[in-house]
Amino acid sequence: MALSQAFLIALIISGSAIVFDKIDVVDANIVQSMYINWRNNEAVIVGSDDLQLALDQTSGSGAVSKRTFLFGSFEMLIKLVPGNSAGTITAYYLSSDGSKRDEIDFEFLGNVSGQPYVVHTNIYTQGNDSSREQQFYVWWYIDSVPIRVFRNYQNKGIAYPNEQGMRVYASIWDGDNWATEGGRIKINWANAPFIAKFAQFRPRACY
């Protein structure tokens, strides 16, 4: 995968804090670690370590890790939709199952050509997000320092996602009712399929 216009993203979970960070590229093998769990005709794993997800008018697509994780770091190199990506959402996130799920979201909200992506983050604990949404405006890179930290304050009665194993998900989907300027700018389906590429998934984690 070409490195131009790409992010290396890591979600890091420890007993004391959740960190959204960028760290060094590590070789990995997606075909052994993940599978496509919903798709259209354009979604495919290419070779051993490249994942292509696509959005068209019939469907978005997504992939999920084969294992659940409790703590660790979860790297992925992501190349976002180029050009006019307004209304699209490319996501990389952790989630457990059930109505009381824990979830850590990292969503890239598409925009019109030449405008920066918005990074939308959120954290659910035991099924409740408690207004933990934060957004960041970036261009084609994220600095080498964490952009968000969610610390463990369980001793003060604040829930923390450290009891349920979570799977790693990657997806692209239609979010034009809210993604770009609050839904004012819609998807231009003439540009479909919208392609997001993922590579070098590397979990360093306990199961």
Contacts in CASP RR format, 6 or more apart in sequence:
PFRMAT RR
TARGET T0000
AUTHOR 0000-0000-0000
METHOD contacts of the structure
MODEL  1
MALSQAFLIALIISGSAIVFDKIDVVDANIVQSMYINWRNNEAVIVGSDD
LQLALDQTSGSGAVSKRTFLFGSFEMLIKLVPGNSAGTITAYYLSSDGSK
RDEIDFEFLGNVSGQPYVVHTNIYTQGNDSSREQQFYVWWYIDSVPIRVF
RNYQNKGIAYPNEQGMRVYASIWDGDNWATEGGRIKINWANAPFIAKFAQ
FRPRACY
1 50 0 8 1.000
1 77 0 8 1.000
1 79 0 8 1.000
1 197 0 8 1.000
1 199 0 8 1.000
2 79 0 8 1.000
3 77 0 8 1.000
4 140 0 8 1.000
5 79 0 8 1.000
5 80 0 8 1.000
5 82 0 8 1.000
5 140 0 8 1.000
6 77 0 8 1.000
6 78 0 8 1.000
6 79 0 8 1.000
6 80 0 8 1.000
6 140 0 8 1.000
7 22 0 8 1.000
7 77 0 8 1.000
7 78 0 8 1.000
7 79 0 8 1.000
7 80 0 8 1.000
7 140 0 8 1.000
7 141 0 8 1.000
7 142 0 8 1.000
8 22 0 8 1.000
8 23 0 8 1.000
8 24 0 8 1.000
8 25 0 8 1.000
8 75 0 8 1.000
8 76 0 8 1.000
8 77 0 8 1.000
8 78 0 8 1.000
8 200 0 8 1.000
9 20 0 8 1.000
9 22 0 8 1.000
9 75 0 8 1.000
9 76 0 8 1.000
9 77 0 8 1.000
9 78 0 8 1.000
9 92 0 8 1.000
9 106 0 8 1.000
9 142 0 8 1.000
10 19 0 8 1.000
10 20 0 8 1.000
10 21 0 8 1.000
10 22 0 8 1.000
10 23 0 8 1.000
10 73 0 8 1.000
10 74 0 8 1.000
10 75 0 8 1.000
10 76 0 8 1.000
11 18 0 8 1.000
11 19 0 8 1.000
11 20 0 8 1.000
11 21 0 8 1.000
11 73 0 8 1.000
11 74 0 8 1.000
11 92 0 8 1.000
11 93 0 8 1.000
11 94 0 8 1.000
11 104 0 8 1.000
11 106 0 8 1.000
11 168 0 8 1.000
12 18 0 8 1.000
12 19 0 8 1.000
12 20 0 8 1.000
12 21 0 8 1.000
12 72 0 8 1.000
12 73 0 8 1.000
12 74 0 8 1.000
13 69 0 8 1.000
13 70 0 8 1.000
13 71 0 8 1.000
13 72 0 8 1.000
13 73 0 8 1.000
13 94 0 8 1.000
13 104 0 8 1.000
13 161 0 8 1.000
13 162 0 8 1.000
14 71 0 8 1.000
14 72 0 8 1.000
15 71 0 8 1.000
15 152 0 8 1.000
15 160 0 8 1.000
15 162 0 8 1.000
16 151 0 8 1.000
16 152 0 8 1.000
17 149 0 8 1.000
17 150 0 8 1.000
17 151 0 8 1.000
17 152 0 8 1.000
18 104 0 8 1.000
18 123 0 8 1.000
18 149 0 8 1.000
18 150 0 8 1.000
18 151 0 8 1.000
18 161 0 8 1.000
19 146 0 8 1.000
19 148 0 8 1.000
19 149 0 8 1.000
20 106 0 8 1.000
20 121 0 8 1.000
20 146 0 8 1.000
20 147 0 8 1.000
20 148 0 8 1.000
20 149 0 8 1.000
21 73 0 8 1.000
21 145 0 8 1.000
21 146 0 8 1.000
21 147 0 8 1.000
22 142 0 8 1.000
22 143 0 8 1.000
22 144 0 8 1.000
23 73 0 8 1.000
23 75 0 8 1.000
23 144 0 8 1.000
25 75 0 8 1.000
25 77 0 8 1.000
25 200 0 8 1.000
26 75 0 8 1.000
26 200 0 8 1.000
26 202 0 8 1.000
27 49 0 8 1.000
27 200 0 8 1.000
27 202 0 8 1.000
28 49 0 8 1.000
28 75 0 8 1.000
28 199 0 8 1.000
28 200 0 8 1.000
28 201 0 8 1.000
28 202 0 8 1.000
29 48 0 8 1.000
29 49 0 8 1.000
30 45 0 8 1.000
30 48 0 8 1.000
30 49 0 8 1.000
30 50 0 8 1.000
30 51 0 8 1.000
30 63 0 8 1.000
30 198 0 8 1.000
30 199 0 8 1.000
30 200 0 8 1.000
30 201 0 8 1.000
31 45 0 8 1.000
31 47 0 8 1.000
31 48 0 8 1.000
31 49 0 8 1.000
32 48 0 8 1.000
33 65 0 8 1.000
33 66 0 8 1.000
33 67 0 8 1.000
33 201 0 8 1.000
33 203 0 8 1.000
34 45 0 8 1.000
34 51 0 8 1.000
34 63 0 8 1.000
34 64 0 8 1.000
34 65 0 8 1.000
34 66 0 8 1.000
34 168 0 8 1.000
34 170 0 8 1.000
34 201 0 8 1.000
35 45 0 8 1.000
35 63 0 8 1.000
35 64 0 8 1.000
35 66 0 8 1.000
36 43 0 8 1.000
36 44 0 8 1.000
36 45 0 8 1.000
36 51 0 8 1.000
36 53 0 8 1.000
36 61 0 8 1.000
36 62 0 8 1.000
36 63 0 8 1.000
37 62 0 8 1.000
37 63 0 8 1.000
37 64 0 8 1.000
38 59 0 8 1.000
38 60 0 8 1.000
38 61 0 8 1.000
38 62 0 8 1.000
38 171 0 8 1.000
39 59 0 8 1.000
39 60 0 8 1.000
39 61 0 8 1.000
39 62 0 8 1.000
40 54 0 8 1.000
40 55 0 8 1.000
40 56 0 8 1.000
40 58 0 8 1.000
40 59 0 8 1.000
40 60 0 8 1.000
40 61 0 8 1.000
40 193 0 8 1.000
42 52 0 8 1.000
42 54 0 8 1.000
42 56 0 8 1.000
42 61 0 8 1.000
42 193 0 8 1.000
42 195 0 8 1.000
43 52 0 8 1.000
43 53 0 8 1.000
43 54 0 8 1.000
43 60 0 8 1.000
43 61 0 8 1.000
43 62 0 8 1.000
43 63 0 8 1.000
44 51 0 8 1.000
44 52 0 8 1.000
45 51 0 8 1.000
45 52 0 8 1.000
45 63 0 8 1.000
46 52 0 8 1.000
49 199 0 8 1.000
49 200 0 8 1.000
49 201 0 8 1.000
50 197 0 8 1.000
50 198 0 8 1.000
50 199 0 8 1.000
51 63 0 8 1.000
51 170 0 8 1.000
51 197 0 8 1.000
51 198 0 8 1.000
51 199 0 8 1.000
51 201 0 8 1.000
52 195 0 8 1.000
52 196 0 8 1.000
52 197 0 8 1.000
52 198 0 8 1.000
53 60 0 8 1.000
53 61 0 8 1.000
53 62 0 8 1.000
53 63 0 8 1.000
53 90 0 8 1.000
53 170 0 8 1.000
53 171 0 8 1.000
53 172 0 8 1.000
53 195 0 8 1.000
53 196 0 8 1.000
53 197 0 8 1.000
53 198 0 8 1.000
54 60 0 8 1.000
54 61 0 8 1.000
54 172 0 8 1.000
54 193 0 8 1.000
54 194 0 8 1.000
54 195 0 8 1.000
54 196 0 8 1.000
55 61 0 8 1.000
55 88 0 8 1.000
55 172 0 8 1.000
55 173 0 8 1.000
55 174 0 8 1.000
55 192 0 8 1.000
55 193 0 8 1.000
55 194 0 8 1.000
56 189 0 8 1.000
56 192 0 8 1.000
56 193 0 8 1.000
56 194 0 8 1.000
57 189 0 8 1.000
57 192 0 8 1.000
60 171 0 8 1.000
60 172 0 8 1.000
60 173 0 8 1.000
60 174 0 8 1.000
61 171 0 8 1.000
61 172 0 8 1.000
62 169 0 8 1.000
62 170 0 8 1.000
62 171 0 8 1.000
62 172 0 8 1.000
63 169 0 8 1.000
63 170 0 8 1.000
63 171 0 8 1.000
63 198 0 8 1.000
64 167 0 8 1.000
64 168 0 8 1.000
64 169 0 8 1.000
64 170 0 8 1.000
65 167 0 8 1.000
65 168 0 8 1.000
65 169 0 8 1.000
65 201 0 8 1.000
65 203 0 8 1.000
67 167 0 8 1.000
67 203 0 8 1.000
67 207 0 8 1.000
68 96 0 8 1.000
68 165 0 8 1.000
68 166 0 8 1.000
68 167 0 8 1.000
68 207 0 8 1.000
69 94 0 8 1.000
69 165 0 8 1.000
69 166 0 8 1.000
69 167 0 8 1.000
69 168 0 8 1.000
69 203 0 8 1.000
69 205 0 8 1.000
69 206 0 8 1.000
69 207 0 8 1.000
70 162 0 8 1.000
70 164 0 8 1.000
70 165 0 8 1.000
70 166 0 8 1.000
70 205 0 8 1.000
70 206 0 8 1.000
70 207 0 8 1.000
71 162 0 8 1.000
71 205 0 8 1.000
71 206 0 8 1.000
72 203 0 8 1.000
72 204 0 8 1.000
72 205 0 8 1.000
72 206 0 8 1.000
73 203 0 8 1.000
73 204 0 8 1.000
73 205 0 8 1.000
74 94 0 8 1.000
74 168 0 8 1.000
74 201 0 8 1.000
74 202 0 8 1.000
74 203 0 8 1.000
74 204 0 8 1.000
74 205 0 8 1.000
75 200 0 8 1.000
75 201 0 8 1.000
75 202 0 8 1.000
75 203 0 8 1.000
75 204 0 8 1.000
76 92 0 8 1.000
76 168 0 8 1.000
76 170 0 8 1.000
76 198 0 8 1.000
76 199 0 8 1.000
76 200 0 8 1.000
76 201 0 8 1.000
76 202 0 8 1.000
77 198 0 8 1.000
77 199 0 8 1.000
77 200 0 8 1.000
78 90 0 8 1.000
78 92 0 8 1.000
78 108 0 8 1.000
78 170 0 8 1.000
78 196 0 8 1.000
78 197 0 8 1.000
78 198 0 8 1.000
79 196 0 8 1.000
79 197 0 8 1.000
79 198 0 8 1.000
79 199 0 8 1.000
80 90 0 8 1.000
80 108 0 8 1.000
80 110 0 8 1.000
80 117 0 8 1.000
80 196 0 8 1.000
81 88 0 8 1.000
81 90 0 8 1.000
81 110 0 8 1.000
81 172 0 8 1.000
81 194 0 8 1.000
81 195 0 8 1.000
81 196 0 8 1.000
83 113 0 8 1.000
83 114 0 8 1.000
83 191 0 8 1.000
84 112 0 8 1.000
84 113 0 8 1.000
84 188 0 8 1.000
84 191 0 8 1.000
85 110 0 8 1.000
85 111 0 8 1.000
85 117 0 8 1.000
85 194 0 8 1.000
86 110 0 8 1.000
86 111 0 8 1.000
86 112 0 8 1.000
86 176 0 8 1.000
86 179 0 8 1.000
86 180 0 8 1.000
86 185 0 8 1.000
86 186 0 8 1.000
86 187 0 8 1.000
86 188 0 8 1.000
87 109 0 8 1.000
87 110 0 8 1.000
87 174 0 8 1.000
87 175 0 8 1.000
87 176 0 8 1.000
87 179 0 8 1.000
87 180 0 8 1.000
87 183 0 8 1.000
87 185 0 8 1.000
87 186 0 8 1.000
87 187 0 8 1.000
88 110 0 8 1.000
88 172 0 8 1.000
88 173 0 8 1.000
88 174 0 8 1.000
88 175 0 8 1.000
88 176 0 8 1.000
88 179 0 8 1.000
88 187 0 8 1.000
88 194 0 8 1.000
89 107 0 8 1.000
89 108 0 8 1.000
89 109 0 8 1.000
89 110 0 8 1.000
89 172 0 8 1.000
89 173 0 8 1.000
89 174 0 8 1.000
89 175 0 8 1.000
89 179 0 8 1.000
90 107 0 8 1.000
90 108 0 8 1.000
90 110 0 8 1.000
90 171 0 8 1.000
90 172 0 8 1.000
90 196 0 8 1.000
91 105 0 8 1.000
91 106 0 8 1.000
91 107 0 8 1.000
91 108 0 8 1.000
91 169 0 8 1.000
91 170 0 8 1.000
91 171 0 8 1.000
91 172 0 8 1.000
91 173 0 8 1.000
92 106 0 8 1.000
92 168 0 8 1.000
92 169 0 8 1.000
92 170 0 8 1.000
92 198 0 8 1.000
93 103 0 8 1.000
93 104 0 8 1.000
93 105 0 8 1.000
93 106 0 8 1.000
93 107 0 8 1.000
93 168 0 8 1.000
93 169 0 8 1.000
94 102 0 8 1.000
94 103 0 8 1.000
94 104 0 8 1.000
94 166 0 8 1.000
94 167 0 8 1.000
94 168 0 8 1.000
94 169 0 8 1.000
95 101 0 8 1.000
95 102 0 8 1.000
95 103 0 8 1.000
95 104 0 8 1.000
95 124 0 8 1.000
95 166 0 8 1.000
95 167 0 8 1.000
95 169 0 8 1.000
96 102 0 8 1.000
96 103 0 8 1.000
96 161 0 8 1.000
96 164 0 8 1.000
96 165 0 8 1.000
96 166 0 8 1.000
96 167 0 8 1.000
99 127 0 8 1.000
100 126 0 8 1.000
100 127 0 8 1.000
100 164 0 8 1.000
101 124 0 8 1.000
101 126 0 8 1.000
101 127 0 8 1.000
101 164 0 8 1.000
102 124 0 8 1.000
102 125 0 8 1.000
102 126 0 8 1.000
102 127 0 8 1.000
102 161 0 8 1.000
102 163 0 8 1.000
102 164 0 8 1.000
102 165 0 8 1.000
102 166 0 8 1.000
103 122 0 8 1.000
103 123 0 8 1.000
103 124 0 8 1.000
103 127 0 8 1.000
103 161 0 8 1.000
103 166 0 8 1.000
104 122 0 8 1.000
104 123 0 8 1.000
104 124 0 8 1.000
104 161 0 8 1.000
104 166 0 8 1.000
105 120 0 8 1.000
105 121 0 8 1.000
105 122 0 8 1.000
105 123 0 8 1.000
105 124 0 8 1.000
106 119 0 8 1.000
106 121 0 8 1.000
107 119 0 8 1.000
107 120 0 8 1.000
107 121 0 8 1.000
107 122 0 8 1.000
108 117 0 8 1.000
108 118 0 8 1.000
108 119 0 8 1.000
108 120 0 8 1.000
109 117 0 8 1.000
109 118 0 8 1.000
109 119 0 8 1.000
109 120 0 8 1.000
109 135 0 8 1.000
109 179 0 8 1.000
109 180 0 8 1.000
110 117 0 8 1.000
110 118 0 8 1.000
110 179 0 8 1.000
110 180 0 8 1.000
111 117 0 8 1.000
111 118 0 8 1.000
111 180 0 8 1.000
111 185 0 8 1.000
112 180 0 8 1.000
112 185 0 8 1.000
116 137 0 8 1.000
116 138 0 8 1.000
116 139 0 8 1.000
117 138 0 8 1.000
117 139 0 8 1.000
118 135 0 8 1.000
118 136 0 8 1.000
118 137 0 8 1.000
118 138 0 8 1.000
119 135 0 8 1.000
119 136 0 8 1.000
119 137 0 8 1.000
119 138 0 8 1.000
119 142 0 8 1.000
119 147 0 8 1.000
120 133 0 8 1.000
120 134 0 8 1.000
120 135 0 8 1.000
121 133 0 8 1.000
121 134 0 8 1.000
121 135 0 8 1.000
121 136 0 8 1.000
121 147 0 8 1.000
121 148 0 8 1.000
122 129 0 8 1.000
122 132 0 8 1.000
122 133 0 8 1.000
122 134 0 8 1.000
123 129 0 8 1.000
123 132 0 8 1.000
123 150 0 8 1.000
123 161 0 8 1.000
124 132 0 8 1.000
124 161 0 8 1.000
125 159 0 8 1.000
125 160 0 8 1.000
125 161 0 8 1.000
126 159 0 8 1.000
128 159 0 8 1.000
132 150 0 8 1.000
134 148 0 8 1.000
136 147 0 8 1.000
136 148 0 8 1.000
150 160 0 8 1.000
152 160 0 8 1.000
152 162 0 8 1.000
153 160 0 8 1.000
154 160 0 8 1.000
168 201 0 8 1.000
168 203 0 8 1.000
170 198 0 8 1.000
172 194 0 8 1.000
172 196 0 8 1.000
174 187 0 8 1.000
175 187 0 8 1.000
176 183 0 8 1.000
176 185 0 8 1.000
176 186 0 8 1.000
176 187 0 8 1.000
177 183 0 8 1.000
180 186 0 8 1.000
187 194 0 8 1.000
END
